[in-house]
Amino acid sequence: MDRYLRREFLANVGRGMLVASVGSTIAQDLGLSTNALADGPESHLTFGAMEPLVRLMQETPADRLMPILIERLRSGTELRELVAAGALANARSFGGQDYDGYHALMALAPSYHMAQELPTVQRALPVLKVLHRNTRHMQASGGLAHETLHPVHVPPSPADLTRGDSLREAVRRQDMESAEVVFAGLTHSSLDEAYNDLLFVVQDNTNVHRVVLAWRAWALLDLTGKEHAHTMLRQSVRYCVNEEGGLSKNHSSDPLRALLPKLLDDYQLIGRPVGQKQPNDTWVADLAHIIYAMDRAKAADAVAAALADGIAPEVVGEAISLAANQLVLQDPGRTQADTVAKPKGSVHGASVGVHASDAANAWRNIARVSNPRNALASLIVGAYHTAGQSQTLNPKPYPLAEHLEGVRDVKPDDLLVETDAAIKSNDQSRACALIHRYGELDKPARPVFDLMLQHAISEDGALHAEKYYRTTSEEFATTRSAFRWRQLAALARVTASEYGHAAPGVAEAKRLLGA
């Protein structure tokens, strides 16, 4: 909707009528409250009681941020409030349209969950680390003066906003204004229904950031509050419109757009109850291998057939996760250095396995919170997304037989000490083998997570340390005992890969916290 139409609309619809039509909570989130309208249609997007803290995140130079935030914590501000303010500041600044920006946003909820696993004195460290990164990126882009998101003004009674396919068509046309207005209209009723409508767009293409942003934005609602749902979720709309422009420029579209509706139709999955069958370990391993080794269309077909046969979505999701995990364990490493922080041989950051694992985790989580149609569709897309990436990988997964032989004589009580030393030597194969051996001995997982957590906090991780740690911890918890230690072996490998590049802000935060 262009500026003229917005002015004409607002001139013809009284302020009270407009707010009444959408409700006060959504009106505030859309920038339609009486205060926002007082400044006209170009007013800033603001966040009520959260606004001072949001502005602090945007206005404060990163090198001054740590003492201010720590003092806030000591004065009674809760850690979740800092995360929420950081997320809202990021959304207003970048709107899902900046690479470094949306990576910082996607790390915020994982950092909060990491904090819950730490002793009290250390609890704030992962959050402070990500907030430092978040503010660095916002400051580099102009701070408070740089804002991407502005209020969205929509007609009081949208006539054609009842289906996700209307949003998808606006995105495919690369019509940012229309897509924003359509999605704003969809949020007027049920938030769950609006998210299910958004998934029509998310499922329209395979891109790791497309799906992980959609999931992490939803997960952040537990911290920001659902009154800010529109602000958080509209970032996915804007991301997808931008990505559509790239597809158009390259004269290509993902074959998934034709395949997904065909599979849903061929296997009569629309309207089908979600299955509850629980197959054995061999069945899960076989499906995981199909997804890992086959091309994308065959993997998607195999998952659609399994869902049509009544296999429980959790089991299908587990197979997808294991296939993605295999991409980590069979990754040969970078053939050349991408950056100093991602040297030759490394497997962390934006690597095939880490990306695939984060995407598979996001598809699984989306399937858990969406309606039956989207639960099934998301798993089909998740299989398609994971498959077709194994052609150039190692023929066998880490740890290889020789790696295991090299740690066979390590005493059980020394395994984690040796793992820490291997990580600090960037010895991926040894770290992986040691954790594999630790798991074989049926020792408790918590000490391993505690070790990996410390490194996930201290190291930069090329924007992925927090997300991948959270992915691994969630997948370990939901994977059957026969396979779950593969997740921690992969985490050990990635942790050894990323070690040696300290994250900015962490040392200062440790000093100030006395941690």
N, C-alpha and C positions, 0 to 999 in steps of 0.2 A: 504494500500500500504506500503510494508516494506521499510526499509532504502535503501536497494540495488536498488529496483525498482525506488525509488525517485531519487537516484543519477544517475541511467541510463537514466531516463526520462529527467532530467535536463541537462544531458550531450548532449542529442540528440536534444533538442529543444532550440533554441536560446532565450536569455532573451527577446529581443525585440519582437520576434514572440509570445512568451507566453503572455506577457503583452497585446500585440495588440489583441490577441484572446479573452481575457476576459474583456477588458476595464480597464481603469486606476483606477476608483473608486473601483470596485470589486477586482481588483488586489491588491490594497493597503490593503483592508480588509482581503484578503486571505493570505497576506504576500507575494505577488508576485510582489511587486514593485521592481524597479531596486535596490533600497537601501537594501531591505530585501534580495534579491538574492545575493547581493555582499558578504554577510556573509555565504552563503550556505544554504542548505535545513533545517538546524537545528537552524536557526536564531530565535530570539525572535519575538513574536507578539507585534507590537507596534502600537500606535494610533495617529501618526502625532502631530498636535498642542496640542492635549489633553494629550500627553504622560507625561509631567512634573507633571500635576495635578494627573494623574493616579498613577504615581510612589509615589507621596506624600501620597496618600491614603494607599498604600501598605507598605511604609517604615516607616511611623510615628507611634511611640507607641501611643496607644489609649489615655493614660493619658496626652499626650501632644497635642492631635489633636484639641481640641476645640478652644484654643486661636489662633492657626494658621488659621483654617478655618474662624473664625470670622474676623480676620484681612484681609483675602482674600476678604470676602464680603464687608468690609468697603473700600477696595481698588478698588472695581469695578467688582470683579468676580460675576457673576450672580448665583443665587441659582440653577438654572437648570444646570449650568455647574458643580457644585459640585455633583449633583445627577448623571449626565452623567459619570463623572470621577469615582464615587463610583461604578457605574454599570459595567463599563469597567474593573476596577481593580478587582472586584468580579468575573467577567467572566473569566479573565485571570488566577486568582488564583484557582478557583474551577471548572469551566467548567460545572456547573450543577450537580456536583457529590459529594457534601458535604452537609449534612443535615442543619447545622447551616448556611452554606454559601448561599445555595439557598433560605433559609427563609429570610436572610437579603436582598438579591437581590429582592425578591418578595415584600418586604416592601418599596422599594425605590420610585416607582411611586406613591403609595398611600400617602407616606409622603409628596411628592411634592404637591399633590392635597390638602391635609390637610393644607399645608402652605398657600394656596390661600384663605382659609377661615378665616385667623387670622389677627388681627391688625398688622401693619407694624413692631412694636417693637418685636412681638412674632413670626413673620412669619418664621424665620429660625429654630425654635425649633424642629418641627417634623423631619425635614431633618437632622439636627445635631444629634438628638437622634439615627436615623437609621445609619448614617455614623459612629458614634461612635461604634455601635454594629458591623457594617460591618468591620471596621478596627480591632476591637478586635479579630474577628474570623480569619481575614487574618494574623494578627500577631501571633496568637496561632498556625497557620499552617505553619509558617516560613516566612511570609512577602513576599518581592519581590523575595526571593530565591525559593519560592514555586510557581510554575506555572504549571497549568494543560493544558491550551490551547497553542498550537503552530501553526505556519502557516500550512495551508493545501495546498498541491500541486496536481493539477489535470491535466489530459490531456487537450490540448487546444480544442478538439472537441469531447466531450463525446458522445458516440453513443447510450447509452441505459438509458439516464437520463431524459426521458420525462414524466414519470409517478410516482405518489406517491407510487404505490405498489412496485416499485423497491427499494425505500428507506425502506419501511416496511419490505420487505424480508431480507434486510441486517441487520436490527435491530433484527428481529426474529432469525437470525443466530448468534446473539451476536457478529457480526463482526464490531468492532468499526472502524477499518481503512476503510473498504469499506463503511460503513454508512456515515462516515465523508466525504469521497471523493464524494459519490453520492450526498449528500446534497450540498456540495460546488459547484458541477456541476449544480444542479438545481437553484442555486442562480445567475447563469450567465445571465439569461434572466429576466423575470418579477419577482419582489419581491412578488407581490400578488400571483402569481402562485406557487412560491416556498413555501410560507406559506400554501397554500392549499395542496400542496404535503406533507408538514410536518404533517398536520392534519390527514392524513391516519395513521400515527404512533401514534399520540396522542389519537385518537379514538379507538386504538387497545386494550386498557385495562382501567379499572376504578381505578384510583389512584388520590387522590386530588392534589398531588404535580405535577403529570404529566400534568394535565390540567391547574392548576394555574400558573405554571412556563411558559407554552407555551403562556398563555395570557399576563402575566406580562412582559415577555420578549418583546412581540410585542408592548405593551403599552409604554415601555421604549424607543422605537424608536422615539417617539415624543421629547424626551430629548437628546438622544445620537446622533440623526440624522440617516437617513437610510443608510449612508455610512458604518455604523457599524452593519448593519442588520445581516450579516453572523455571526459575533462574538456573537451577542445576541441570535440568534435563534439556533445556533448549540448546545447550552447548552441543549436544549430539546432532540436533537438527542442522545447526550451522556447520559442524564438521562434515556432515554427509553432503551438504550442498557444495561445499568447497571441493570435496573429493570427486563429486560428480563432474565438476569442471575439468578435473584432470583426466577422467575417463573419456570425456567428450573430446578433449584436445588430442588424445592418443587414438581417437577413432575406435575405441573398443568398449565393450561392456562385459561384465562377468557372465559366463555361460550359466552360472547359478540362477540367474533371473528366469531362465526358461526351465531349468532342471527342477528347482524347488517346487513350483506349482504342479509340475508333471508328477513328481514322486508323491506329493500329497494326494493327488487325484488317483494315480495308479494303485496305490496301496490303501486308498479309501481312509485316510487318516483324519480328515476333517469330521468332527463330531464323534470320533471314536473315543471311548473311555481310555484313560491312561492305564497301561498294563501293570501287573504286579509280579510277573514271573521272575524268579531268582535262579538263574542258571549257575552252574558250577564254575570253578576256577579255569578249567580248560576252555570253556566256552568264552569267557571274558578274554583270556589270552589270545584265542583265535581271532576274535573280532578286533582286538587291539592290533594284531599283526596285519589284518586286512587294511585297517585304516592307515597304519604306518607304511605299508609296502605298495598298496594299490594306487591307481590314479584317483583323482578326486571324485569323478562321477561314480566309479565303482564303490568307493568307500561310502558315499552318500546313499547309494542304493542299498548297500548292506545294512546300514543303520535304519533306513526306512523300513526294510523288510523285518528287521528285529523288532522295531516298535509295533509294526502291524501284527507280529506274532504274539504281542503281549508282554514282551520283555520290559521290565521296570525301567523308566528313564534314568534312575540313579545308576543302574548297572551299565546301561549304554554309555552314560556320561563317564563312568569309571574307565571303560575301554578307551574312550577318546583321550582321557587324561593320560593313560598309560602309553598310548601311541605318541603323544606329545613328549612325554618323559623320555621315550626312546630316542627322540630327536636330539635331546640334550646328551644322552649317554653315547650316541654314535656320531656326534658332531666331530669332524676332524680339526676344528678350529679355523680361525681366519687364515686365509692364505697369504695375506699381507696386512700390515697395520692399517687400521682405519684412522686412528688417532693415537697419540701417546698413551691415552687412558685405555685404548683397546688395541693392544699390540698383536703381532702375528701369533697365531696359535691360541688366542683367547676365545672363550665361548660365552662371555657375559655380555650384558648390555643388549643391543638389538641383534641378537644371534637367532638363528633359525629355531633352536630348541627353547630358549627362554621366551621368545615371542609366541611360539606355538603353545607352550605350557600356560602362559598368562591368558591367551585367547581361549584355550580349552576350559580353564577355570572360570572365565567370564561366561562362556556359553552355558556351562553347568549351573552356575548361580542364577543366570537369567531364566533357565528352564525351571528352576525351583520356585521362582516368584511370579511366573507368568501364567496365562490361561492355558488350557490343554492344547489348543492349536499352536500357540507359540512355544510351548514346552517341547512339543515334537519337532516343530520346524527348526527351533534353535539347535537341537541335537543333530539334525540332518545337516544343517549349515556348519555346525561345529566339526563334524566328521569331514565334510568337504574342505573346510578351512585347514584342518590338520594334515590331510592326506597330500600326496603328490610332491613331497619335499625331501624324500629320502634317497634320491638317485645318486647324489654326490657324497653321501655320508659313508662312514666306515662300515665295513661288512659286519663287524661285531661290536657290541656295546662295551663301554667301560663298566666295571674294571675287567680287563683281559686276564687270562689265566696267569700270565707272567706277573701282572700287577698284584694279584692275590698271593702268588707264591712269595713275592717280596715282602709281604707283611705277615706271613703265616707264623713267624716266630715271635711276633710282638706280643708281650704279655697283655692279657685282657685289661688290666688296670692301667696300662700305658697307652691304650688305643687312642684316647682323646688327646692326650698330651702330644702324641706323635701326629695326630691329625692337625692340631694347631701348628706344629712345626712345618708340616707339609703345606698348609695354607700359606704360611708366611714365606715359604720358598717358591710359591706359585707352582707347586707340584700337583697338577690336577689328577694324574693317574694314581698317585699314592694316597692323596686325600680321599679319593673316591673308593679305593680298595680298603682303606682302613675303616671307613664307615660301613662298607658292605660287610666286612668281617665283624664289626661291632654288632650289626643287625643279626648276623648268623648266630651269634652267641645269646640272642634273645635278651639283650640288656635294655634298660629303660631308655626311651627316646628323649626324655626331657633334657638330660645333660648335653645331648647333641644339639638340640635346638638352642640351648643357652650359649653354646660355643658359637654357632653360626649367627645367632642374633647379635653378639658383640661385634662381629665383623660386618654384618649388614648395616650396623649403625656407624661404625668408624670409617668405612670405605665409601667412596663416591658411587661406585656401582654402575656408572654410565647411565644414570636415570632409572635403573631397573632394580636396584637392590631391595627396596621395600616391597615392591609388587611381587617379585619372585619369591622372597621369603614368605610372604603371606600366601601366595599360591601354593608353595610347597607344604606349609603347615596345614592348610585346609585340605589339600589332596591326601596328605598322609593320614589325616583323621578320617577320611571317607573312603579309603582304599582298603580292601581286604588284606589280611595279614600276609598272605602269600606274596603280595606284590608291593606293600607299602614302603619297604626300605629302599626301593628303587628311587623314591622321591628324595630321601635324605642323601643317598649316594650322589644323585644329580646336584643337589644343593651344595654338597661338599666340593664337587668339581667346579661349579660356578663360583663358589666363594674363593677357592684357590686361584681361579682365573682373575678375579677382580681385585685381589689384594695388592696393596702397594700404592694406591691412589687415595689419599685421605680426603674425606669430605670436608669442604669449607664449613667453618662454624662449630664443628663438633668439639674440637679441643677447647675452644673458649667456653662453650656451654658446660663441658665437664669441669673446667676450673671454677666457674661461677657457682655450679651446683655442689661442688665438693665431691664429685663422683669419680 
